Amino acid sequence: MVYSREWSLGSMEHRAIGVDGAQIVNRSGEGLPISQEPLPDKVIGFKYIEISYVDQTVIKFLERILFNSCGTTVAIYTSGHQSRSWEIICQKIWPLVSDNICGFHLHAVVLDRLRQFSPAILRNCPNLRSIDSIKLFPEFPAEDNAEASPRQALAKWLITPRGDGLPKVLDCSSYSAEKMDGLKWSFLTASESVNFIIRFLEDGRHFVPFEEENNRTGERLAFRRFNKDLAVGALSDCARRGQMD
């Protein structure tokens, strides 16, 4: 009998060591040199990587571990005022994850900065399936040209269909009647199919369910409670039976 074992490693951090370069720090805080060799074949990924310092050694390491990765979730906590850091993120790090990113913890400041690099940056990520948004809710009309707002760009990503036919998922901290009115207007006036679910984290004490139908596309937009969560979804009849019922 032959046993095969693959490893998905835990968390690690890249940080500076004085003025001499970067090192890897494991969960226990132990500093280790950054390997210049390829990872063993049985290492299939990392659960968590935090980058607080970047030099060419770090970039080369990321190229080796991210080039063929899949299912990458990204969060960026860099201040909007750190121009040099954003230059490195956009020019060196983002190209390594843009094709493979599937989830994004996204703050309004981060999206604003990334869109200075590429206005349609969200839609240009072919595998981006879900976004956990912070201080962001879709704004309509949906646009992601250079003149559009970050919220409009988020809306454009949301209503752009996935290649596999499954719904995109957006997590938001809160909702309001005004925001919902904009979403309903966009849905009811759309001439093309959309497929998405928006989940809300707040308790929904003022929750008022609704259901709207687009007569052009035959799709329905429904706002409902699922267990302890609130969600609004725009789905076709077939998808709605599987996702919203």
C-alpha positions as CSV (number, residue, x, y, z in Angstrom):
1,M,0.0,0.0,0.0
2,V,1.3,3.4,-0.9
3,Y,0.5,6.5,1.2
4,S,0.6,10.0,-0.3
5,R,0.9,13.0,1.9
6,E,0.5,16.7,1.0
7,W,1.1,19.6,3.3
8,S,-0.7,23.0,3.6
9,L,1.5,25.0,5.9
10,G,0.2,27.4,8.6
11,S,0.8,31.1,9.1
12,M,4.0,32.9,8.5
13,E,5.2,36.6,8.3
14,H,7.8,38.4,6.2
15,R,9.4,41.2,8.1
16,A,12.6,43.2,8.1
17,I,15.8,42.2,10.0
18,G,17.4,45.5,10.8
19,V,18.7,47.1,7.6
20,D,20.0,43.8,6.1
21,G,16.9,42.3,4.5
22,A,13.9,40.2,5.3
23,Q,13.2,37.0,7.1
24,I,10.3,34.6,7.7
25,V,8.7,34.5,11.1
26,N,6.7,31.4,12.1
27,R,3.8,31.3,14.5
28,S,6.1,30.9,17.6
29,G,8.0,34.1,16.6
30,E,11.1,32.4,15.5
31,G,13.0,34.1,12.7
32,L,14.1,32.0,9.7
33,P,16.0,32.8,6.5
34,I,14.0,32.9,3.3
35,S,14.7,29.9,1.3
36,Q,16.2,30.4,-2.2
37,E,15.2,26.9,-3.3
38,P,11.8,25.7,-4.6
39,L,9.4,24.4,-2.0
40,P,9.1,20.6,-1.7
41,D,6.6,19.1,-4.1
42,K,4.4,17.9,-1.2
43,V,3.8,21.5,0.1
44,I,0.7,22.6,-1.7
45,G,0.1,26.0,-0.1
46,F,0.0,28.2,2.9
47,K,-3.0,29.0,5.1
48,Y,-1.9,32.5,5.9
49,I,0.9,34.8,4.8
50,E,1.5,38.3,6.3
51,I,3.9,40.6,4.5
52,S,5.2,43.6,6.5
53,Y,8.4,44.1,4.6
54,V,9.3,43.6,0.9
55,D,12.6,43.3,-0.9
56,Q,13.7,41.4,-4.0
57,T,14.2,38.2,-1.9
58,V,10.5,38.4,-0.7
59,I,9.3,39.0,-4.3
60,K,11.2,36.0,-5.6
61,F,9.8,33.8,-2.8
62,L,6.3,34.9,-3.5
63,E,6.7,34.2,-7.2
64,R,7.7,30.6,-6.4
65,I,4.7,30.0,-4.0
66,L,2.0,32.0,-5.7
67,F,2.6,31.3,-9.4
68,N,0.6,28.1,-9.5
69,S,-1.6,28.7,-6.4
70,C,-5.4,28.5,-6.5
71,G,-8.1,29.8,-4.1
72,T,-6.0,32.7,-2.8
73,T,-7.7,35.1,-0.4
74,V,-6.2,38.6,-0.1
75,A,-6.4,41.3,2.6
76,I,-4.4,44.6,2.3
77,Y,-4.0,46.7,5.5
78,T,-1.6,49.3,4.1
79,S,-2.5,53.0,4.8
80,G,-3.6,55.0,1.8
81,H,-0.8,57.5,2.6
82,Q,2.0,55.0,2.1
83,S,2.7,55.8,-1.6
84,R,5.9,53.8,-1.9
85,S,4.2,50.7,-0.4
86,W,1.3,51.0,-2.8
87,E,3.7,51.3,-5.7
88,I,5.3,47.9,-4.6
89,I,1.9,46.3,-4.0
90,C,0.5,47.3,-7.4
91,Q,3.6,46.7,-9.5
92,K,5.2,43.7,-7.8
93,I,2.7,41.8,-5.6
94,W,-0.7,42.3,-7.3
95,P,0.4,40.6,-10.6
96,L,1.2,37.5,-8.6
97,V,-2.3,37.1,-7.2
98,S,-4.6,38.7,-9.7
99,D,-5.2,35.6,-11.7
100,N,-5.7,33.3,-8.7
101,I,-7.5,35.5,-6.1
102,C,-10.9,34.1,-5.2
103,G,-11.7,36.1,-2.0
104,F,-10.9,39.6,-1.0
105,H,-11.2,41.4,2.3
106,L,-11.7,44.9,0.9
107,H,-11.7,48.3,2.4
108,A,-12.9,51.4,0.5
109,V,-9.4,53.0,0.8
110,V,-7.7,49.9,-0.6
111,L,-10.1,49.8,-3.6
112,D,-9.5,53.4,-4.2
113,R,-5.7,52.9,-4.3
114,L,-5.9,49.8,-6.4
115,R,-8.1,51.5,-9.0
116,Q,-5.5,54.2,-9.4
117,F,-3.3,51.4,-10.8
118,S,-6.2,49.9,-12.9
119,P,-9.8,51.2,-12.7
120,A,-11.3,47.9,-13.6
121,I,-9.1,45.9,-11.3
122,L,-11.9,43.8,-9.7
123,R,-13.4,42.7,-13.0
124,N,-9.9,41.9,-14.3
125,C,-9.6,39.1,-11.6
126,P,-11.1,36.2,-13.5
127,N,-11.5,33.9,-10.4
128,L,-12.7,36.5,-7.8
129,R,-15.8,35.0,-6.4
130,S,-16.4,36.7,-3.1
131,I,-15.6,40.0,-1.4
132,D,-15.9,40.8,2.3
133,S,-16.4,44.6,2.1
134,I,-15.5,47.2,4.7
135,K,-17.3,50.5,4.4
136,L,-18.4,49.6,0.9
137,F,-21.8,49.0,-0.6
138,P,-22.5,48.8,-4.4
139,E,-23.6,52.1,-5.9
140,F,-25.5,52.4,-9.2
141,P,-25.2,52.9,-12.1
142,A,-22.5,50.3,-12.1
143,E,-19.3,51.5,-13.8
144,D,-15.6,50.9,-13.5
145,N,-14.0,53.5,-15.7
146,A,-11.5,56.0,-14.4
147,E,-14.3,58.5,-13.4
148,A,-16.4,55.9,-11.5
149,S,-16.4,55.7,-7.7
150,P,-15.1,52.7,-5.8
151,R,-18.7,51.8,-4.9
152,Q,-19.7,51.9,-8.6
153,A,-16.7,49.7,-9.4
154,L,-17.8,47.2,-6.8
155,A,-21.3,47.2,-8.3
156,K,-19.8,46.5,-11.8
157,W,-17.9,43.5,-10.4
158,L,-21.0,42.2,-8.6
159,I,-23.3,42.2,-11.7
160,T,-20.7,40.8,-14.0
161,P,-21.4,37.0,-14.3
162,R,-18.9,34.4,-13.2
163,G,-17.7,32.1,-15.9
164,D,-19.0,29.0,-14.0
165,G,-22.6,30.2,-13.7
166,L,-22.5,30.4,-9.9
167,P,-23.4,33.5,-8.0
168,K,-20.9,36.0,-6.8
169,V,-21.0,36.7,-3.0
170,L,-20.6,40.1,-1.3
171,D,-20.5,40.4,2.5
172,C,-21.4,43.8,4.0
173,S,-21.5,45.0,7.5
174,S,-24.8,46.9,7.3
175,Y,-27.6,48.0,5.0
176,S,-30.1,50.8,4.6
177,A,-33.4,51.4,2.8
178,E,-31.7,54.0,0.6
179,K,-29.0,51.5,-0.5
180,M,-31.6,48.9,-1.1
181,D,-33.6,51.3,-3.3
182,G,-30.6,51.8,-5.5
183,L,-30.0,48.1,-5.8
184,K,-33.7,47.4,-6.6
185,W,-33.8,50.1,-9.3
186,S,-30.7,48.7,-11.0
187,F,-32.1,45.2,-10.9
188,L,-35.6,46.1,-12.2
189,T,-34.2,48.2,-15.1
190,A,-31.5,45.7,-16.2
191,S,-31.8,44.0,-19.6
192,E,-29.1,41.4,-18.9
193,S,-29.1,38.5,-16.4
194,V,-27.3,38.9,-13.1
195,N,-26.4,36.3,-10.4
196,F,-25.3,37.4,-7.0
197,I,-25.9,37.1,-3.2
198,I,-25.3,39.9,-0.7
199,R,-25.0,38.9,2.9
200,F,-25.4,41.4,5.8
201,L,-23.7,41.0,9.3
202,E,-26.0,43.2,11.3
203,D,-28.9,41.7,13.4
204,G,-31.7,43.0,11.2
205,R,-33.9,44.5,13.9
206,H,-35.4,46.7,11.2
207,F,-35.4,44.0,8.5
208,V,-38.3,44.2,6.0
209,P,-38.3,41.3,3.5
210,F,-39.2,41.9,-0.2
211,E,-39.2,40.2,-3.5
212,E,-39.0,41.9,-6.9
213,E,-39.2,40.4,-10.4
214,N,-37.5,41.7,-13.6
215,N,-40.0,41.2,-16.4
216,R,-37.3,41.3,-19.0
217,T,-35.0,38.7,-17.6
218,G,-37.5,36.6,-15.6
219,E,-35.1,36.8,-12.5
220,R,-36.1,37.7,-9.0
221,L,-34.4,39.8,-6.4
222,A,-35.3,38.6,-2.9
223,F,-34.3,39.9,0.6
224,R,-34.7,37.2,3.3
225,R,-33.4,35.9,6.5
226,F,-31.4,32.7,6.5
227,N,-30.8,31.3,10.0
228,K,-29.2,34.3,11.7
229,D,-28.0,36.0,8.5
230,L,-29.8,38.5,6.2
231,A,-29.2,38.1,2.5
232,V,-30.4,39.7,-0.8
233,G,-30.0,37.6,-3.9
234,A,-30.6,38.1,-7.6
235,L,-30.9,34.7,-9.2
236,S,-32.6,32.9,-12.1
237,D,-35.5,30.5,-11.2
238,C,-33.2,27.5,-11.4
239,A,-30.4,29.0,-9.4
240,R,-32.9,30.5,-6.9
241,R,-34.4,27.2,-6.1
242,G,-30.9,25.9,-5.2
243,Q,-29.5,29.0,-3.4
244,M,-32.3,31.0,-1.9
245,D,-35.0,28.5,-1.0
